[in-house]
Amino acid sequence: MAELSYREAVARGIAQEMERDENVVFLGEDVAKAGGVFKATVGLLERFGPRRVLDTPISEQAILGAAMGAAMTGLRPIAEIMFADFIAVCYDYIANEFPKTRYMTNGQVSLPLVVRCGNGGGARFGAQHSQSVENWCMQFPGLKVVAPSSPVDVIGLLAAAVRDPDPVMFLEHKSLYAAKGEVPDGEIVDRLGTAKVLRSGADATILALGLMVPRAVQAAAALEAEHRIRCEVIDVRSLVPLDTQCILQSVGRTGRVFTVEENPRQLGWGAEVVSILADEAFYELDGPVVRITTPNIPLPAADALEDLAIPSVHRIVESVRRSLAA
């Protein structure tokens, strides 16, 4: 057992899969010699060499085009798009090419590739470098979407993503790279489409993703200590496929649901969860589902304004407290 930072876990997860399978290659801007702009890929070039760890030109279309071609010819590429916002530059691959290739070739061609991105805000990068884009990705049938919140989940879910036969968007949160956690020794492999119950409770269910997970856990602790409200906290982890069974079971225990979403409120992942609950758990609910989100605004670079926009521990506590008291 070792304590690793989230960024160290990224490098370990990539190395684990490259060591296991010589067909795994890694490419992106400044990922090799520089070790990544977030220093999450340090040491990979030295360990695996320039034929498998490749620095690319500053062209997101070239990166994903090369990854697609590599996957079609038998490799398992991991491609890095430095900031998740930049997938807008190569959106055609993500919307039209990756998720549809298996279908349009009648299963003759699969694309076992992973696109890693630095996702989310809180680091003062401004409106074009701070977006939480999971809702952009989850709308395309054939594309899987994962967002780990802890070092051990980074390694396990990355392994599952690399070994999956279909394209996976792997959204790492920029503001979690320095966060540390215990990681077991040896190979770590998780499973896509599984959520984790991080804290048990009987009064309400809080669903969170990415950076919002540690904030939800802190909020649940405060709610129990200060207001005797016991919340069950679920790390959603995987949006596509979504672990609806875990969510529905929790709703059956608590009767109240809160989603904590960093993405803008309009068309956020919580809206899909609300739709599912309305269809499958309406009579289990003791009150309306409450979505705690970022408003529909470009994220400001000013620290006080960015902190105000993104859901905080205090906002989660107050939203839950007021809703349950109503």
Phi and psi restraints in degrees (value plus and minus 20) as a CYANA .aco file:
   2 ALA   PHI    -155.8  -115.8
   2 ALA   PSI     135.4   175.4
   3 GLU   PHI    -116.7   -76.7
   3 GLU   PSI     100.4   140.4
   4 LEU   PHI    -141.7  -101.7
   4 LEU   PSI     131.1   171.1
   5 SER   PHI     -99.5   -59.5
   5 SER   PSI     142.7   182.7
   6 TYR   PHI     -77.6   -37.6
   6 TYR   PSI     -62.9   -22.9
   7 ARG   PHI     -88.1   -48.1
   7 ARG   PSI     -56.4   -16.4
   8 GLU   PHI     -86.0   -46.0
   8 GLU   PSI     -53.7   -13.7
   9 ALA   PHI     -86.2   -46.2
   9 ALA   PSI     -54.4   -14.4
  10 VAL   PHI     -80.1   -40.1
  10 VAL   PSI     -69.7   -29.7
  11 ALA   PHI     -82.7   -42.7
  11 ALA   PSI     -60.8   -20.8
  12 ARG   PHI     -86.1   -46.1
  12 ARG   PSI     -60.6   -20.6
  13 GLY   PHI     -84.1   -44.1
  13 GLY   PSI     -62.9   -22.9
  14 ILE   PHI     -84.9   -44.9
  14 ILE   PSI     -65.1   -25.1
  15 ALA   PHI     -81.8   -41.8
  15 ALA   PSI     -59.2   -19.2
  16 GLN   PHI     -78.2   -38.2
  16 GLN   PSI     -64.7   -24.7
  17 GLU   PHI     -96.1   -56.1
  17 GLU   PSI     -53.5   -13.5
  18 MET   PHI     -89.9   -49.9
  18 MET   PSI     -54.6   -14.6
  19 GLU   PHI     -87.6   -47.6
  19 GLU   PSI     -57.7   -17.7
  20 ARG   PHI     -94.1   -54.1
  20 ARG   PSI     -57.3   -17.3
  21 ASP   PHI    -155.2  -115.2
  21 ASP   PSI      95.8   135.8
  22 GLU   PHI     -89.5   -49.5
  22 GLU   PSI     -30.7     9.3
  23 ASN   PHI    -102.1   -62.1
  23 ASN   PSI     -28.4    11.6
  24 VAL   PHI    -100.4   -60.4
  24 VAL   PSI     104.2   144.2
  25 VAL   PHI    -145.6  -105.6
  25 VAL   PSI     139.3   179.3
  26 PHE   PHI    -152.5  -112.5
  26 PHE   PSI     110.2   150.2
  27 LEU   PHI    -164.4  -124.4
  27 LEU   PSI     133.4   173.4
  28 GLY   PHI     143.3   183.3
  28 GLY   PSI     158.4   198.4
  29 GLU   PHI     -95.7   -55.7
  29 GLU   PSI     104.2   144.2
  30 ASP   PHI      39.0    79.0
  30 ASP   PSI       6.6    46.6
  31 VAL   PHI    -106.9   -66.9
  31 VAL   PSI     -39.2     0.8
  32 ALA   PHI    -113.2   -73.2
  32 ALA   PSI    -105.9   -65.9
  33 LYS   PHI     -80.5   -40.5
  33 LYS   PSI     -59.9   -19.9
  34 ALA   PHI    -103.0   -63.0
  34 ALA   PSI     -34.2     5.8
  35 GLY   PHI      54.5    94.5
  35 GLY   PSI      -0.4    39.6
  36 GLY   PHI      69.5   109.5
  36 GLY   PSI     127.0   167.0
  37 VAL   PHI     -84.9   -44.9
  37 VAL   PSI     -46.7    -6.7
  38 PHE   PHI    -120.5   -80.5
  38 PHE   PSI      -9.8    30.2
  39 LYS   PHI      35.8    75.8
  39 LYS   PSI      18.8    58.8
  40 ALA   PHI    -118.9   -78.9
  40 ALA   PSI     -23.0    17.0
  41 THR   PHI    -148.3  -108.3
  41 THR   PSI       6.8    46.8
  42 VAL   PHI     -83.2   -43.2
  42 VAL   PSI     114.5   154.5
  43 GLY   PHI      71.5   111.5
  43 GLY   PSI     -32.0     8.0
  44 LEU   PHI     -91.0   -51.0
  44 LEU   PSI     -58.6   -18.6
  45 LEU   PHI     -82.2   -42.2
  45 LEU   PSI     -65.9   -25.9
  46 GLU   PHI     -83.7   -43.7
  46 GLU   PSI     -53.1   -13.1
  47 ARG   PHI    -101.7   -61.7
  47 ARG   PSI     -58.0   -18.0
  48 PHE   PHI    -135.9   -95.9
  48 PHE   PSI     -28.9    11.1
  49 GLY   PHI      63.0   103.0
  49 GLY   PSI     146.4   186.4
  50 PRO   PHI     -94.0   -54.0
  50 PRO   PSI     -31.0     9.0
  51 ARG   PHI     -99.1   -59.1
  51 ARG   PSI     -39.5     0.5
  52 ARG   PHI    -136.9   -96.9
  52 ARG   PSI     -37.3     2.7
  53 VAL   PHI    -142.4  -102.4
  53 VAL   PSI      87.8   127.8
  54 LEU   PHI    -140.3  -100.3
  54 LEU   PSI     107.4   147.4
  55 ASP   PHI    -100.2   -60.2
  55 ASP   PSI     117.5   157.5
  56 THR   PHI    -135.2   -95.2
  56 THR   PSI     145.9   185.9
  57 PRO   PHI     -83.2   -43.2
  57 PRO   PSI     147.5   187.5
  58 ILE   PHI     -99.6   -59.6
  58 ILE   PSI      57.7    97.7
  59 SER   PHI    -172.7  -132.7
  59 SER   PSI      82.2   122.2
  60 GLU   PHI     -83.2   -43.2
  60 GLU   PSI     -54.1   -14.1
  61 GLN   PHI     -85.2   -45.2
  61 GLN   PSI     -59.3   -19.3
  62 ALA   PHI     -86.3   -46.3
  62 ALA   PSI     -60.0   -20.0
  63 ILE   PHI     -81.7   -41.7
  63 ILE   PSI     -70.5   -30.5
  64 LEU   PHI     -94.4   -54.4
  64 LEU   PSI     -50.4   -10.4
  65 GLY   PHI     -84.6   -44.6
  65 GLY   PSI     -62.8   -22.8
  66 ALA   PHI     -85.1   -45.1
  66 ALA   PSI     -60.0   -20.0
  67 ALA   PHI     -84.0   -44.0
  67 ALA   PSI     -60.7   -20.7
  68 MET   PHI     -84.2   -44.2
  68 MET   PSI     -66.1   -26.1
  69 GLY   PHI     -82.3   -42.3
  69 GLY   PSI     -60.2   -20.2
  70 ALA   PHI     -83.2   -43.2
  70 ALA   PSI     -62.9   -22.9
  71 ALA   PHI     -86.0   -46.0
  71 ALA   PSI     -56.0   -16.0
  72 MET   PHI     -88.9   -48.9
  72 MET   PSI     -40.1    -0.1
  73 THR   PHI    -127.5   -87.5
  73 THR   PSI      -4.8    35.2
  74 GLY   PHI      88.9   128.9
  74 GLY   PSI     -26.6    13.4
  75 LEU   PHI    -106.1   -66.1
  75 LEU   PSI     149.1   189.1
  76 ARG   PHI    -144.0  -104.0
  76 ARG   PSI      64.0   104.0
  77 PRO   PHI     -98.8   -58.8
  77 PRO   PSI     124.6   164.6
  78 ILE   PHI    -130.6   -90.6
  78 ILE   PSI      97.4   137.4
  79 ALA   PHI    -131.3   -91.3
  79 ALA   PSI     112.7   152.7
  80 GLU   PHI    -122.3   -82.3
  80 GLU   PSI     106.7   146.7
  81 ILE   PHI    -125.2   -85.2
  81 ILE   PSI      93.0   133.0
  82 MET   PHI     -70.2   -30.2
  82 MET   PSI     -77.6   -37.6
  83 PHE   PHI    -129.4   -89.4
  83 PHE   PSI     115.5   155.5
  84 ALA   PHI     -78.3   -38.3
  84 ALA   PSI     -49.7    -9.7
  85 ASP   PHI     -75.6   -35.6
  85 ASP   PSI     -50.7   -10.7
  86 PHE   PHI     -94.6   -54.6
  86 PHE   PSI     -26.0    14.0
  87 ILE   PHI     -86.9   -46.9
  87 ILE   PSI     -36.0     4.0
  88 ALA   PHI     -82.8   -42.8
  88 ALA   PSI     -49.3    -9.3
  89 VAL   PHI     -90.5   -50.5
  89 VAL   PSI     -50.1   -10.1
  90 CYS   PHI    -140.8  -100.8
  90 CYS   PSI      14.8    54.8
  91 TYR   PHI     -84.5   -44.5
  91 TYR   PSI     -46.9    -6.9
  92 ASP   PHI     -80.7   -40.7
  92 ASP   PSI     -59.4   -19.4
  93 TYR   PHI     -83.7   -43.7
  93 TYR   PSI     -62.5   -22.5
  94 ILE   PHI     -94.2   -54.2
  94 ILE   PSI     -55.0   -15.0
  95 ALA   PHI    -109.8   -69.8
  95 ALA   PSI     -58.1   -18.1
  96 ASN   PHI    -132.9   -92.9
  96 ASN   PSI     -50.3   -10.3
  97 GLU   PHI    -118.4   -78.4
  97 GLU   PSI     -79.0   -39.0
  98 PHE   PHI     -76.3   -36.3
  98 PHE   PSI     -73.2   -33.2
  99 PRO   PHI     -95.3   -55.3
  99 PRO   PSI     -33.1     6.9
 100 LYS   PHI    -129.0   -89.0
 100 LYS   PSI     -28.6    11.4
 101 THR   PHI     -83.3   -43.3
 101 THR   PSI     -66.3   -26.3
 102 ARG   PHI     -79.3   -39.3
 102 ARG   PSI     -63.5   -23.5
 103 TYR   PHI     -85.9   -45.9
 103 TYR   PSI     -66.0   -26.0
 104 MET   PHI     -94.9   -54.9
 104 MET   PSI     -35.6     4.4
 105 THR   PHI    -123.2   -83.2
 105 THR   PSI      -7.8    32.2
 106 ASN   PHI      35.9    75.9
 106 ASN   PSI      18.4    58.4
 107 GLY   PHI      61.2   101.2
 107 GLY   PSI     -17.1    22.9
 108 GLN   PHI     -95.3   -55.3
 108 GLN   PSI     -46.2    -6.2
 109 VAL   PHI    -148.0  -108.0
 109 VAL   PSI     105.7   145.7
 110 SER   PHI    -133.4   -93.4
 110 SER   PSI     141.7   181.7
 111 LEU   PHI    -144.6  -104.6
 111 LEU   PSI      63.5   103.5
 112 PRO   PHI    -100.2   -60.2
 112 PRO   PSI      62.0   102.0
 113 LEU   PHI    -155.9  -115.9
 113 LEU   PSI     137.1   177.1
 114 VAL   PHI    -145.0  -105.0
 114 VAL   PSI     112.7   152.7
 115 VAL   PHI    -128.9   -88.9
 115 VAL   PSI      91.9   131.9
 116 ARG   PHI    -111.6   -71.6
 116 ARG   PSI     118.7   158.7
 117 CYS   PHI    -159.5  -119.5
 117 CYS   PSI     126.5   166.5
 118 GLY   PHI    -103.9   -63.9
 118 GLY   PSI      90.4   130.4
 119 ASN   PHI    -128.0   -88.0
 119 ASN   PSI     134.8   174.8
 120 GLY   PHI      67.9   107.9
 120 GLY   PSI     155.3   195.3
 121 GLY   PHI    -130.9   -90.9
 121 GLY   PSI    -180.3  -140.3
 122 GLY   PHI      73.9   113.9
 122 GLY   PSI     -21.8    18.2
 123 ALA   PHI    -134.1   -94.1
 123 ALA   PSI     -10.3    29.7
 124 ARG   PHI      46.7    86.7
 124 ARG   PSI      17.4    57.4
 125 PHE   PHI    -114.0   -74.0
 125 PHE   PSI     -25.7    14.3
 126 GLY   PHI      66.5   106.5
 126 GLY   PSI    -199.0  -159.0
 127 ALA   PHI     -85.6   -45.6
 127 ALA   PSI     -50.7   -10.7
 128 GLN   PHI    -117.3   -77.3
 128 GLN   PSI     -17.9    22.1
 129 HIS   PHI    -153.7  -113.7
 129 HIS   PSI      -1.6    38.4
 130 SER   PHI    -154.0  -114.0
 130 SER   PSI     -12.8    27.2
 131 GLN   PHI     -94.7   -54.7
 131 GLN   PSI     128.9   168.9
 132 SER   PHI    -121.4   -81.4
 132 SER   PSI      88.2   128.2
 133 VAL   PHI    -127.7   -87.7
 133 VAL   PSI      -4.1    35.9
 134 GLU   PHI     -78.3   -38.3
 134 GLU   PSI     -52.3   -12.3
 135 ASN   PHI     -91.1   -51.1
 135 ASN   PSI     -43.7    -3.7
 136 TRP   PHI     -84.5   -44.5
 136 TRP   PSI     -59.3   -19.3
 137 CYS   PHI    -104.7   -64.7
 137 CYS   PSI     -50.8   -10.8
 138 MET   PHI     -99.7   -59.7
 138 MET   PSI     -21.2    18.8
 139 GLN   PHI    -109.0   -69.0
 139 GLN   PSI     -23.9    16.1
 140 PHE   PHI    -125.0   -85.0
 140 PHE   PSI      93.9   133.9
 141 PRO   PHI     -78.4   -38.4
 141 PRO   PSI     110.9   150.9
 142 GLY   PHI      84.4   124.4
 142 GLY   PSI     -29.1    10.9
 143 LEU   PHI    -130.9   -90.9
 143 LEU   PSI     109.1   149.1
 144 LYS   PHI    -117.8   -77.8
 144 LYS   PSI     127.7   167.7
 145 VAL   PHI    -154.2  -114.2
 145 VAL   PSI     102.5   142.5
 146 VAL   PHI    -151.2  -111.2
 146 VAL   PSI     123.4   163.4
 147 ALA   PHI    -163.5  -123.5
 147 ALA   PSI      73.6   113.6
 148 PRO   PHI     -95.2   -55.2
 148 PRO   PSI     133.1   173.1
 149 SER   PHI    -138.3   -98.3
 149 SER   PSI     -24.9    15.1
 150 SER   PHI    -158.8  -118.8
 150 SER   PSI     138.3   178.3
 151 PRO   PHI     -77.0   -37.0
 151 PRO   PSI     -63.3   -23.3
 152 VAL   PHI     -86.2   -46.2
 152 VAL   PSI     -54.6   -14.6
 153 ASP   PHI     -92.0   -52.0
 153 ASP   PSI     -52.3   -12.3
 154 VAL   PHI     -76.2   -36.2
 154 VAL   PSI     -69.0   -29.0
 155 ILE   PHI     -88.3   -48.3
 155 ILE   PSI     -69.7   -29.7
 156 GLY   PHI     -85.3   -45.3
 156 GLY   PSI     -63.8   -23.8
 157 LEU   PHI     -94.5   -54.5
 157 LEU   PSI     -51.9   -11.9
 158 LEU   PHI     -85.0   -45.0
 158 LEU   PSI     -61.0   -21.0
 159 ALA   PHI     -80.2   -40.2
 159 ALA   PSI     -64.8   -24.8
 160 ALA   PHI     -83.1   -43.1
 160 ALA   PSI     -58.0   -18.0
 161 ALA   PHI     -87.5   -47.5
 161 ALA   PSI     -64.2   -24.2
 162 VAL   PHI     -84.1   -44.1
 162 VAL   PSI     -56.6   -16.6
 163 ARG   PHI    -103.4   -63.4
 163 ARG   PSI     -29.3    10.7
 164 ASP   PHI     -94.0   -54.0
 164 ASP   PSI     125.4   165.4
 165 PRO   PHI     -98.6   -58.6
 165 PRO   PSI     -25.1    14.9
 166 ASP   PHI    -139.0   -99.0
 166 ASP   PSI     143.7   183.7
 167 PRO   PHI     -88.9   -48.9
 167 PRO   PSI     119.1   159.1
 168 VAL   PHI    -148.3  -108.3
 168 VAL   PSI     109.4   149.4
 169 MET   PHI    -109.0   -69.0
 169 MET   PSI     100.2   140.2
 170 PHE   PHI    -133.7   -93.7
 170 PHE   PSI      83.9   123.9
 171 LEU   PHI    -120.1   -80.1
 171 LEU   PSI      84.1   124.1
 172 GLU   PHI    -111.9   -71.9
 172 GLU   PSI     117.5   157.5
 173 HIS   PHI    -107.8   -67.8
 173 HIS   PSI     105.2   145.2
 174 LYS   PHI     -79.1   -39.1
 174 LYS   PSI     -56.5   -16.5
 175 SER   PHI    -100.7   -60.7
 175 SER   PSI     -20.1    19.9
 176 LEU   PHI    -124.3   -84.3
 176 LEU   PSI     -25.7    14.3
 177 TYR   PHI     -75.8   -35.8
 177 TYR   PSI     -52.3   -12.3
 178 ALA   PHI    -107.4   -67.4
 178 ALA   PSI     -31.4     8.6
 179 ALA   PHI     -85.6   -45.6
 179 ALA   PSI     123.1   163.1
 180 LYS   PHI    -135.3   -95.3
 180 LYS   PSI     136.1   176.1
 181 GLY   PHI    -182.7  -142.7
 181 GLY   PSI     141.9   181.9
 182 GLU   PHI     -95.1   -55.1
 182 GLU   PSI     114.1   154.1
 183 VAL   PHI    -150.8  -110.8
 183 VAL   PSI     105.3   145.3
 184 PRO   PHI     -84.5   -44.5
 184 PRO   PSI     137.0   177.0
 185 ASP   PHI     -94.6   -54.6
 185 ASP   PSI     142.8   182.8
 186 GLY   PHI      63.3   103.3
 186 GLY   PSI    -194.3  -154.3
 187 GLU   PHI     -88.9   -48.9
 187 GLU   PSI     117.6   157.6
 188 ILE   PHI    -144.1  -104.1
 188 ILE   PSI     102.0   142.0
 189 VAL   PHI    -154.8  -114.8
 189 VAL   PSI     104.8   144.8
 190 ASP   PHI    -126.4   -86.4
 190 ASP   PSI    -184.6  -144.6
 191 ARG   PHI    -155.0  -115.0
 191 ARG   PSI     110.6   150.6
 192 LEU   PHI     -86.4   -46.4
 192 LEU   PSI     132.7   172.7
 193 GLY   PHI      60.6   100.6
 193 GLY   PSI       0.7    40.7
 194 THR   PHI    -144.8  -104.8
 194 THR   PSI     112.4   152.4
 195 ALA   PHI    -115.0   -75.0
 195 ALA   PSI     148.4   188.4
 196 LYS   PHI    -147.4  -107.4
 196 LYS   PSI     110.5   150.5
 197 VAL   PHI    -105.4   -65.4
 197 VAL   PSI      92.3   132.3
 198 LEU   PHI    -113.5   -73.5
 198 LEU   PSI     -40.8    -0.8
 199 ARG   PHI    -173.3  -133.3
 199 ARG   PSI     112.0   152.0
 200 SER   PHI    -109.6   -69.6
 200 SER   PSI     131.7   171.7
 201 GLY   PHI    -191.2  -151.2
 201 GLY   PSI     142.4   182.4
 202 ALA   PHI    -135.9   -95.9
 202 ALA   PSI     -27.9    12.1
 203 ASP   PHI    -117.2   -77.2
 203 ASP   PSI     -49.7    -9.7
 204 ALA   PHI    -183.9  -143.9
 204 ALA   PSI     134.8   174.8
 205 THR   PHI    -128.2   -88.2
 205 THR   PSI     109.8   149.8
 206 ILE   PHI    -133.4   -93.4
 206 ILE   PSI     100.7   140.7
 207 LEU   PHI    -122.6   -82.6
 207 LEU   PSI     110.4   150.4
 208 ALA   PHI    -162.5  -122.5
 208 ALA   PSI     144.9   184.9
 209 LEU   PHI    -165.3  -125.3
 209 LEU   PSI     121.7   161.7
 210 GLY   PHI      41.0    81.0
 210 GLY   PSI    -151.6  -111.6
 211 LEU   PHI     -79.9   -39.9
 211 LEU   PSI     -46.7    -6.7
 212 MET   PHI     -92.1   -52.1
 212 MET   PSI     -35.2     4.8
 213 VAL   PHI     -86.4   -46.4
 213 VAL   PSI     -75.5   -35.5
 214 PRO   PHI     -80.9   -40.9
 214 PRO   PSI     -51.6   -11.6
 215 ARG   PHI     -88.8   -48.8
 215 ARG   PSI     -58.4   -18.4
 216 ALA   PHI     -85.9   -45.9
 216 ALA   PSI     -59.0   -19.0
 217 VAL   PHI     -84.4   -44.4
 217 VAL   PSI     -64.0   -24.0
 218 GLN   PHI     -82.6   -42.6
 218 GLN   PSI     -61.7   -21.7
 219 ALA   PHI     -84.1   -44.1
 219 ALA   PSI     -60.7   -20.7
 220 ALA   PHI     -83.2   -43.2
 220 ALA   PSI     -60.0   -20.0
 221 ALA   PHI     -83.6   -43.6
 221 ALA   PSI     -61.5   -21.5
 222 ALA   PHI     -87.4   -47.4
 222 ALA   PSI     -59.6   -19.6
 223 LEU   PHI     -82.9   -42.9
 223 LEU   PSI     -59.0   -19.0
 224 GLU   PHI     -91.8   -51.8
 224 GLU   PSI     -61.4   -21.4
 225 ALA   PHI     -90.7   -50.7
 225 ALA   PSI     -58.3   -18.3
 226 GLU   PHI    -119.5   -79.5
 226 GLU   PSI     -46.6    -6.6
 227 HIS   PHI    -149.8  -109.8
 227 HIS   PSI     -17.9    22.1
 228 ARG   PHI      37.7    77.7
 228 ARG   PSI      13.2    53.2
 229 ILE   PHI    -122.7   -82.7
 229 ILE   PSI      98.8   138.8
 230 ARG   PHI    -119.3   -79.3
 230 ARG   PSI      92.9   132.9
 231 CYS   PHI    -127.3   -87.3
 231 CYS   PSI     119.0   159.0
 232 GLU   PHI    -110.0   -70.0
 232 GLU   PSI     105.1   145.1
 233 VAL   PHI    -127.8   -87.8
 233 VAL   PSI     106.2   146.2
 234 ILE   PHI    -137.7   -97.7
 234 ILE   PSI     105.0   145.0
 235 ASP   PHI    -105.0   -65.0
 235 ASP   PSI      89.6   129.6
 236 VAL   PHI     -83.2   -43.2
 236 VAL   PSI     -60.1   -20.1
 237 ARG   PHI      43.7    83.7
 237 ARG   PSI     -73.6   -33.6
 238 SER   PHI    -141.3  -101.3
 238 SER   PSI      98.6   138.6
 239 LEU   PHI    -107.1   -67.1
 239 LEU   PSI     -56.2   -16.2
 240 VAL   PHI    -156.9  -116.9
 240 VAL   PSI      92.9   132.9
 241 PRO   PHI     -91.5   -51.5
 241 PRO   PSI     132.6   172.6
 242 LEU   PHI    -120.9   -80.9
 242 LEU   PSI     116.0   156.0
 243 ASP   PHI    -103.1   -63.1
 243 ASP   PSI      55.3    95.3
 244 THR   PHI     -85.8   -45.8
 244 THR   PSI     -51.3   -11.3
 245 GLN   PHI     -82.2   -42.2
 245 GLN   PSI     -64.9   -24.9
 246 CYS   PHI     -81.1   -41.1
 246 CYS   PSI     -63.9   -23.9
 247 ILE   PHI     -85.4   -45.4
 247 ILE   PSI     -66.6   -26.6
 248 LEU   PHI     -85.4   -45.4
 248 LEU   PSI     -57.6   -17.6
 249 GLN   PHI     -83.5   -43.5
 249 GLN   PSI     -60.2   -20.2
 250 SER   PHI     -86.3   -46.3
 250 SER   PSI     -62.0   -22.0
 251 VAL   PHI     -80.7   -40.7
 251 VAL   PSI     -58.0   -18.0
 252 GLY   PHI     -82.2   -42.2
 252 GLY   PSI     -48.8    -8.8
 253 ARG   PHI    -102.5   -62.5
 253 ARG   PSI     -54.6   -14.6
 254 THR   PHI    -128.4   -88.4
 254 THR   PSI     -55.1   -15.1
 255 GLY   PHI      60.8   100.8
 255 GLY   PSI     -27.8    12.2
 256 ARG   PHI    -153.1  -113.1
 256 ARG   PSI     122.8   162.8
 257 VAL   PHI    -154.5  -114.5
 257 VAL   PSI     117.1   157.1
 258 PHE   PHI    -149.8  -109.8
 258 PHE   PSI     111.5   151.5
 259 THR   PHI    -124.4   -84.4
 259 THR   PSI     119.0   159.0
 260 VAL   PHI    -136.4   -96.4
 260 VAL   PSI      89.0   129.0
 261 GLU   PHI    -143.5  -103.5
 261 GLU   PSI     108.8   148.8
 262 GLU   PHI     -99.9   -59.9
 262 GLU   PSI     -46.8    -6.8
 263 ASN   PHI     -85.9   -45.9
 263 ASN   PSI     138.4   178.4
 264 PRO   PHI     -76.2   -36.2
 264 PRO   PSI     130.2   170.2
 265 ARG   PHI     -79.4   -39.4
 265 ARG   PSI     -60.5   -20.5
 266 GLN   PHI     -86.6   -46.6
 266 GLN   PSI      98.2   138.2
 267 LEU   PHI      43.5    83.5
 267 LEU   PSI       6.8    46.8
 268 GLY   PHI     -91.5   -51.5
 268 GLY   PSI     147.5   187.5
 269 TRP   PHI     -82.7   -42.7
 269 TRP   PSI     -47.7    -7.7
 270 GLY   PHI     -83.5   -43.5
 270 GLY   PSI     -48.0    -8.0
 271 ALA   PHI     -84.8   -44.8
 271 ALA   PSI     -56.9   -16.9
 272 GLU   PHI     -87.3   -47.3
 272 GLU   PSI     -59.6   -19.6
 273 VAL   PHI     -82.3   -42.3
 273 VAL   PSI     -63.0   -23.0
 274 VAL   PHI     -79.2   -39.2
 274 VAL   PSI     -62.5   -22.5
 275 SER   PHI     -81.3   -41.3
 275 SER   PSI     -63.7   -23.7
 276 ILE   PHI     -83.5   -43.5
 276 ILE   PSI     -63.0   -23.0
 277 LEU   PHI     -85.4   -45.4
 277 LEU   PSI     -56.6   -16.6
 278 ALA   PHI     -84.0   -44.0
 278 ALA   PSI     -55.8   -15.8
 279 ASP   PHI     -98.0   -58.0
 279 ASP   PSI     -60.0   -20.0
 280 GLU   PHI    -134.8   -94.8
 280 GLU   PSI     -31.2     8.8
 281 ALA   PHI    -161.5  -121.5
 281 ALA   PSI       6.1    46.1
 282 PHE   PHI     -77.0   -37.0
 282 PHE   PSI     -63.4   -23.4
 283 TYR   PHI    -102.6   -62.6
 283 TYR   PSI     -24.3    15.7
 284 GLU   PHI    -106.3   -66.3
 284 GLU   PSI     -37.4     2.6
 285 LEU   PHI    -102.7   -62.7
 285 LEU   PSI     115.9   155.9
 286 ASP   PHI    -119.3   -79.3
 286 ASP   PSI     -18.0    22.0
 287 GLY   PHI    -195.1  -155.1
 287 GLY   PSI     152.8   192.8
 288 PRO   PHI     -86.7   -46.7
 288 PRO   PSI     129.9   169.9
 289 VAL   PHI     -92.0   -52.0
 289 VAL   PSI     114.0   154.0
 290 VAL   PHI    -129.4   -89.4
 290 VAL   PSI     105.7   145.7
 291 ARG   PHI    -121.8   -81.8
 291 ARG   PSI     102.0   142.0
 292 ILE   PHI    -124.9   -84.9
 292 ILE   PSI      90.6   130.6
 293 THR   PHI    -156.2  -116.2
 293 THR   PSI     153.8   193.8
 294 THR   PHI    -101.2   -61.2
 294 THR   PSI     119.1   159.1
 295 PRO   PHI     -88.7   -48.7
 295 PRO   PSI     149.5   189.5
 296 ASN   PHI    -100.1   -60.1
 296 ASN   PSI      52.3    92.3
 297 ILE   PHI    -158.6  -118.6
 297 ILE   PSI     132.8   172.8
 298 PRO   PHI     -84.7   -44.7
 298 PRO   PSI     117.6   157.6
 299 LEU   PHI     -89.6   -49.6
 299 LEU   PSI     109.2   149.2
 300 PRO   PHI     -95.9   -55.9
 300 PRO   PSI     135.2   175.2
 301 ALA   PHI    -103.9   -63.9
 301 ALA   PSI     -46.2    -6.2
 302 ALA   PHI     -80.5   -40.5
 302 ALA   PSI     110.6   150.6
 303 ASP   PHI     -80.1   -40.1
 303 ASP   PSI     -64.8   -24.8
 304 ALA   PHI     -84.7   -44.7
 304 ALA   PSI     -58.1   -18.1
 305 LEU   PHI     -93.8   -53.8
 305 LEU   PSI     -59.2   -19.2
 306 GLU   PHI     -83.8   -43.8
 306 GLU   PSI     -62.9   -22.9
 307 ASP   PHI     -83.7   -43.7
 307 ASP   PSI     -53.1   -13.1
 308 LEU   PHI     -90.6   -50.6
 308 LEU   PSI     -54.0   -14.0
 309 ALA   PHI     -95.5   -55.5
 309 ALA   PSI     -64.2   -24.2
 310 ILE   PHI    -100.6   -60.6
 310 ILE   PSI     115.5   155.5
 311 PRO   PHI     -72.5   -32.5
 311 PRO   PSI     110.0   150.0
 312 SER   PHI    -127.4   -87.4
 312 SER   PSI     149.2   189.2
 313 VAL   PHI     -78.1   -38.1
 313 VAL   PSI     -64.0   -24.0
 314 HIS   PHI     -81.8   -41.8
 314 HIS   PSI     -62.8   -22.8
 315 ARG   PHI     -86.4   -46.4
 315 ARG   PSI     -57.7   -17.7
 316 ILE   PHI     -82.9   -42.9
 316 ILE   PSI     -67.2   -27.2
 317 VAL   PHI     -78.6   -38.6
 317 VAL   PSI     -68.5   -28.5
 318 GLU   PHI     -87.6   -47.6
 318 GLU   PSI     -57.6   -17.6
 319 SER   PHI     -84.4   -44.4
 319 SER   PSI     -64.4   -24.4
 320 VAL   PHI     -86.4   -46.4
 320 VAL   PSI     -66.4   -26.4
 321 ARG   PHI     -80.3   -40.3
 321 ARG   PSI     -68.0   -28.0
 322 ARG   PHI     -85.2   -45.2
 322 ARG   PSI     -61.6   -21.6
 323 SER   PHI     -86.4   -46.4
 323 SER   PSI     -60.2   -20.2
 324 LEU   PHI     -96.0   -56.0
 324 LEU   PSI     -42.4    -2.4
 325 ALA   PHI    -103.0   -63.0
 325 ALA   PSI     -37.4     2.6
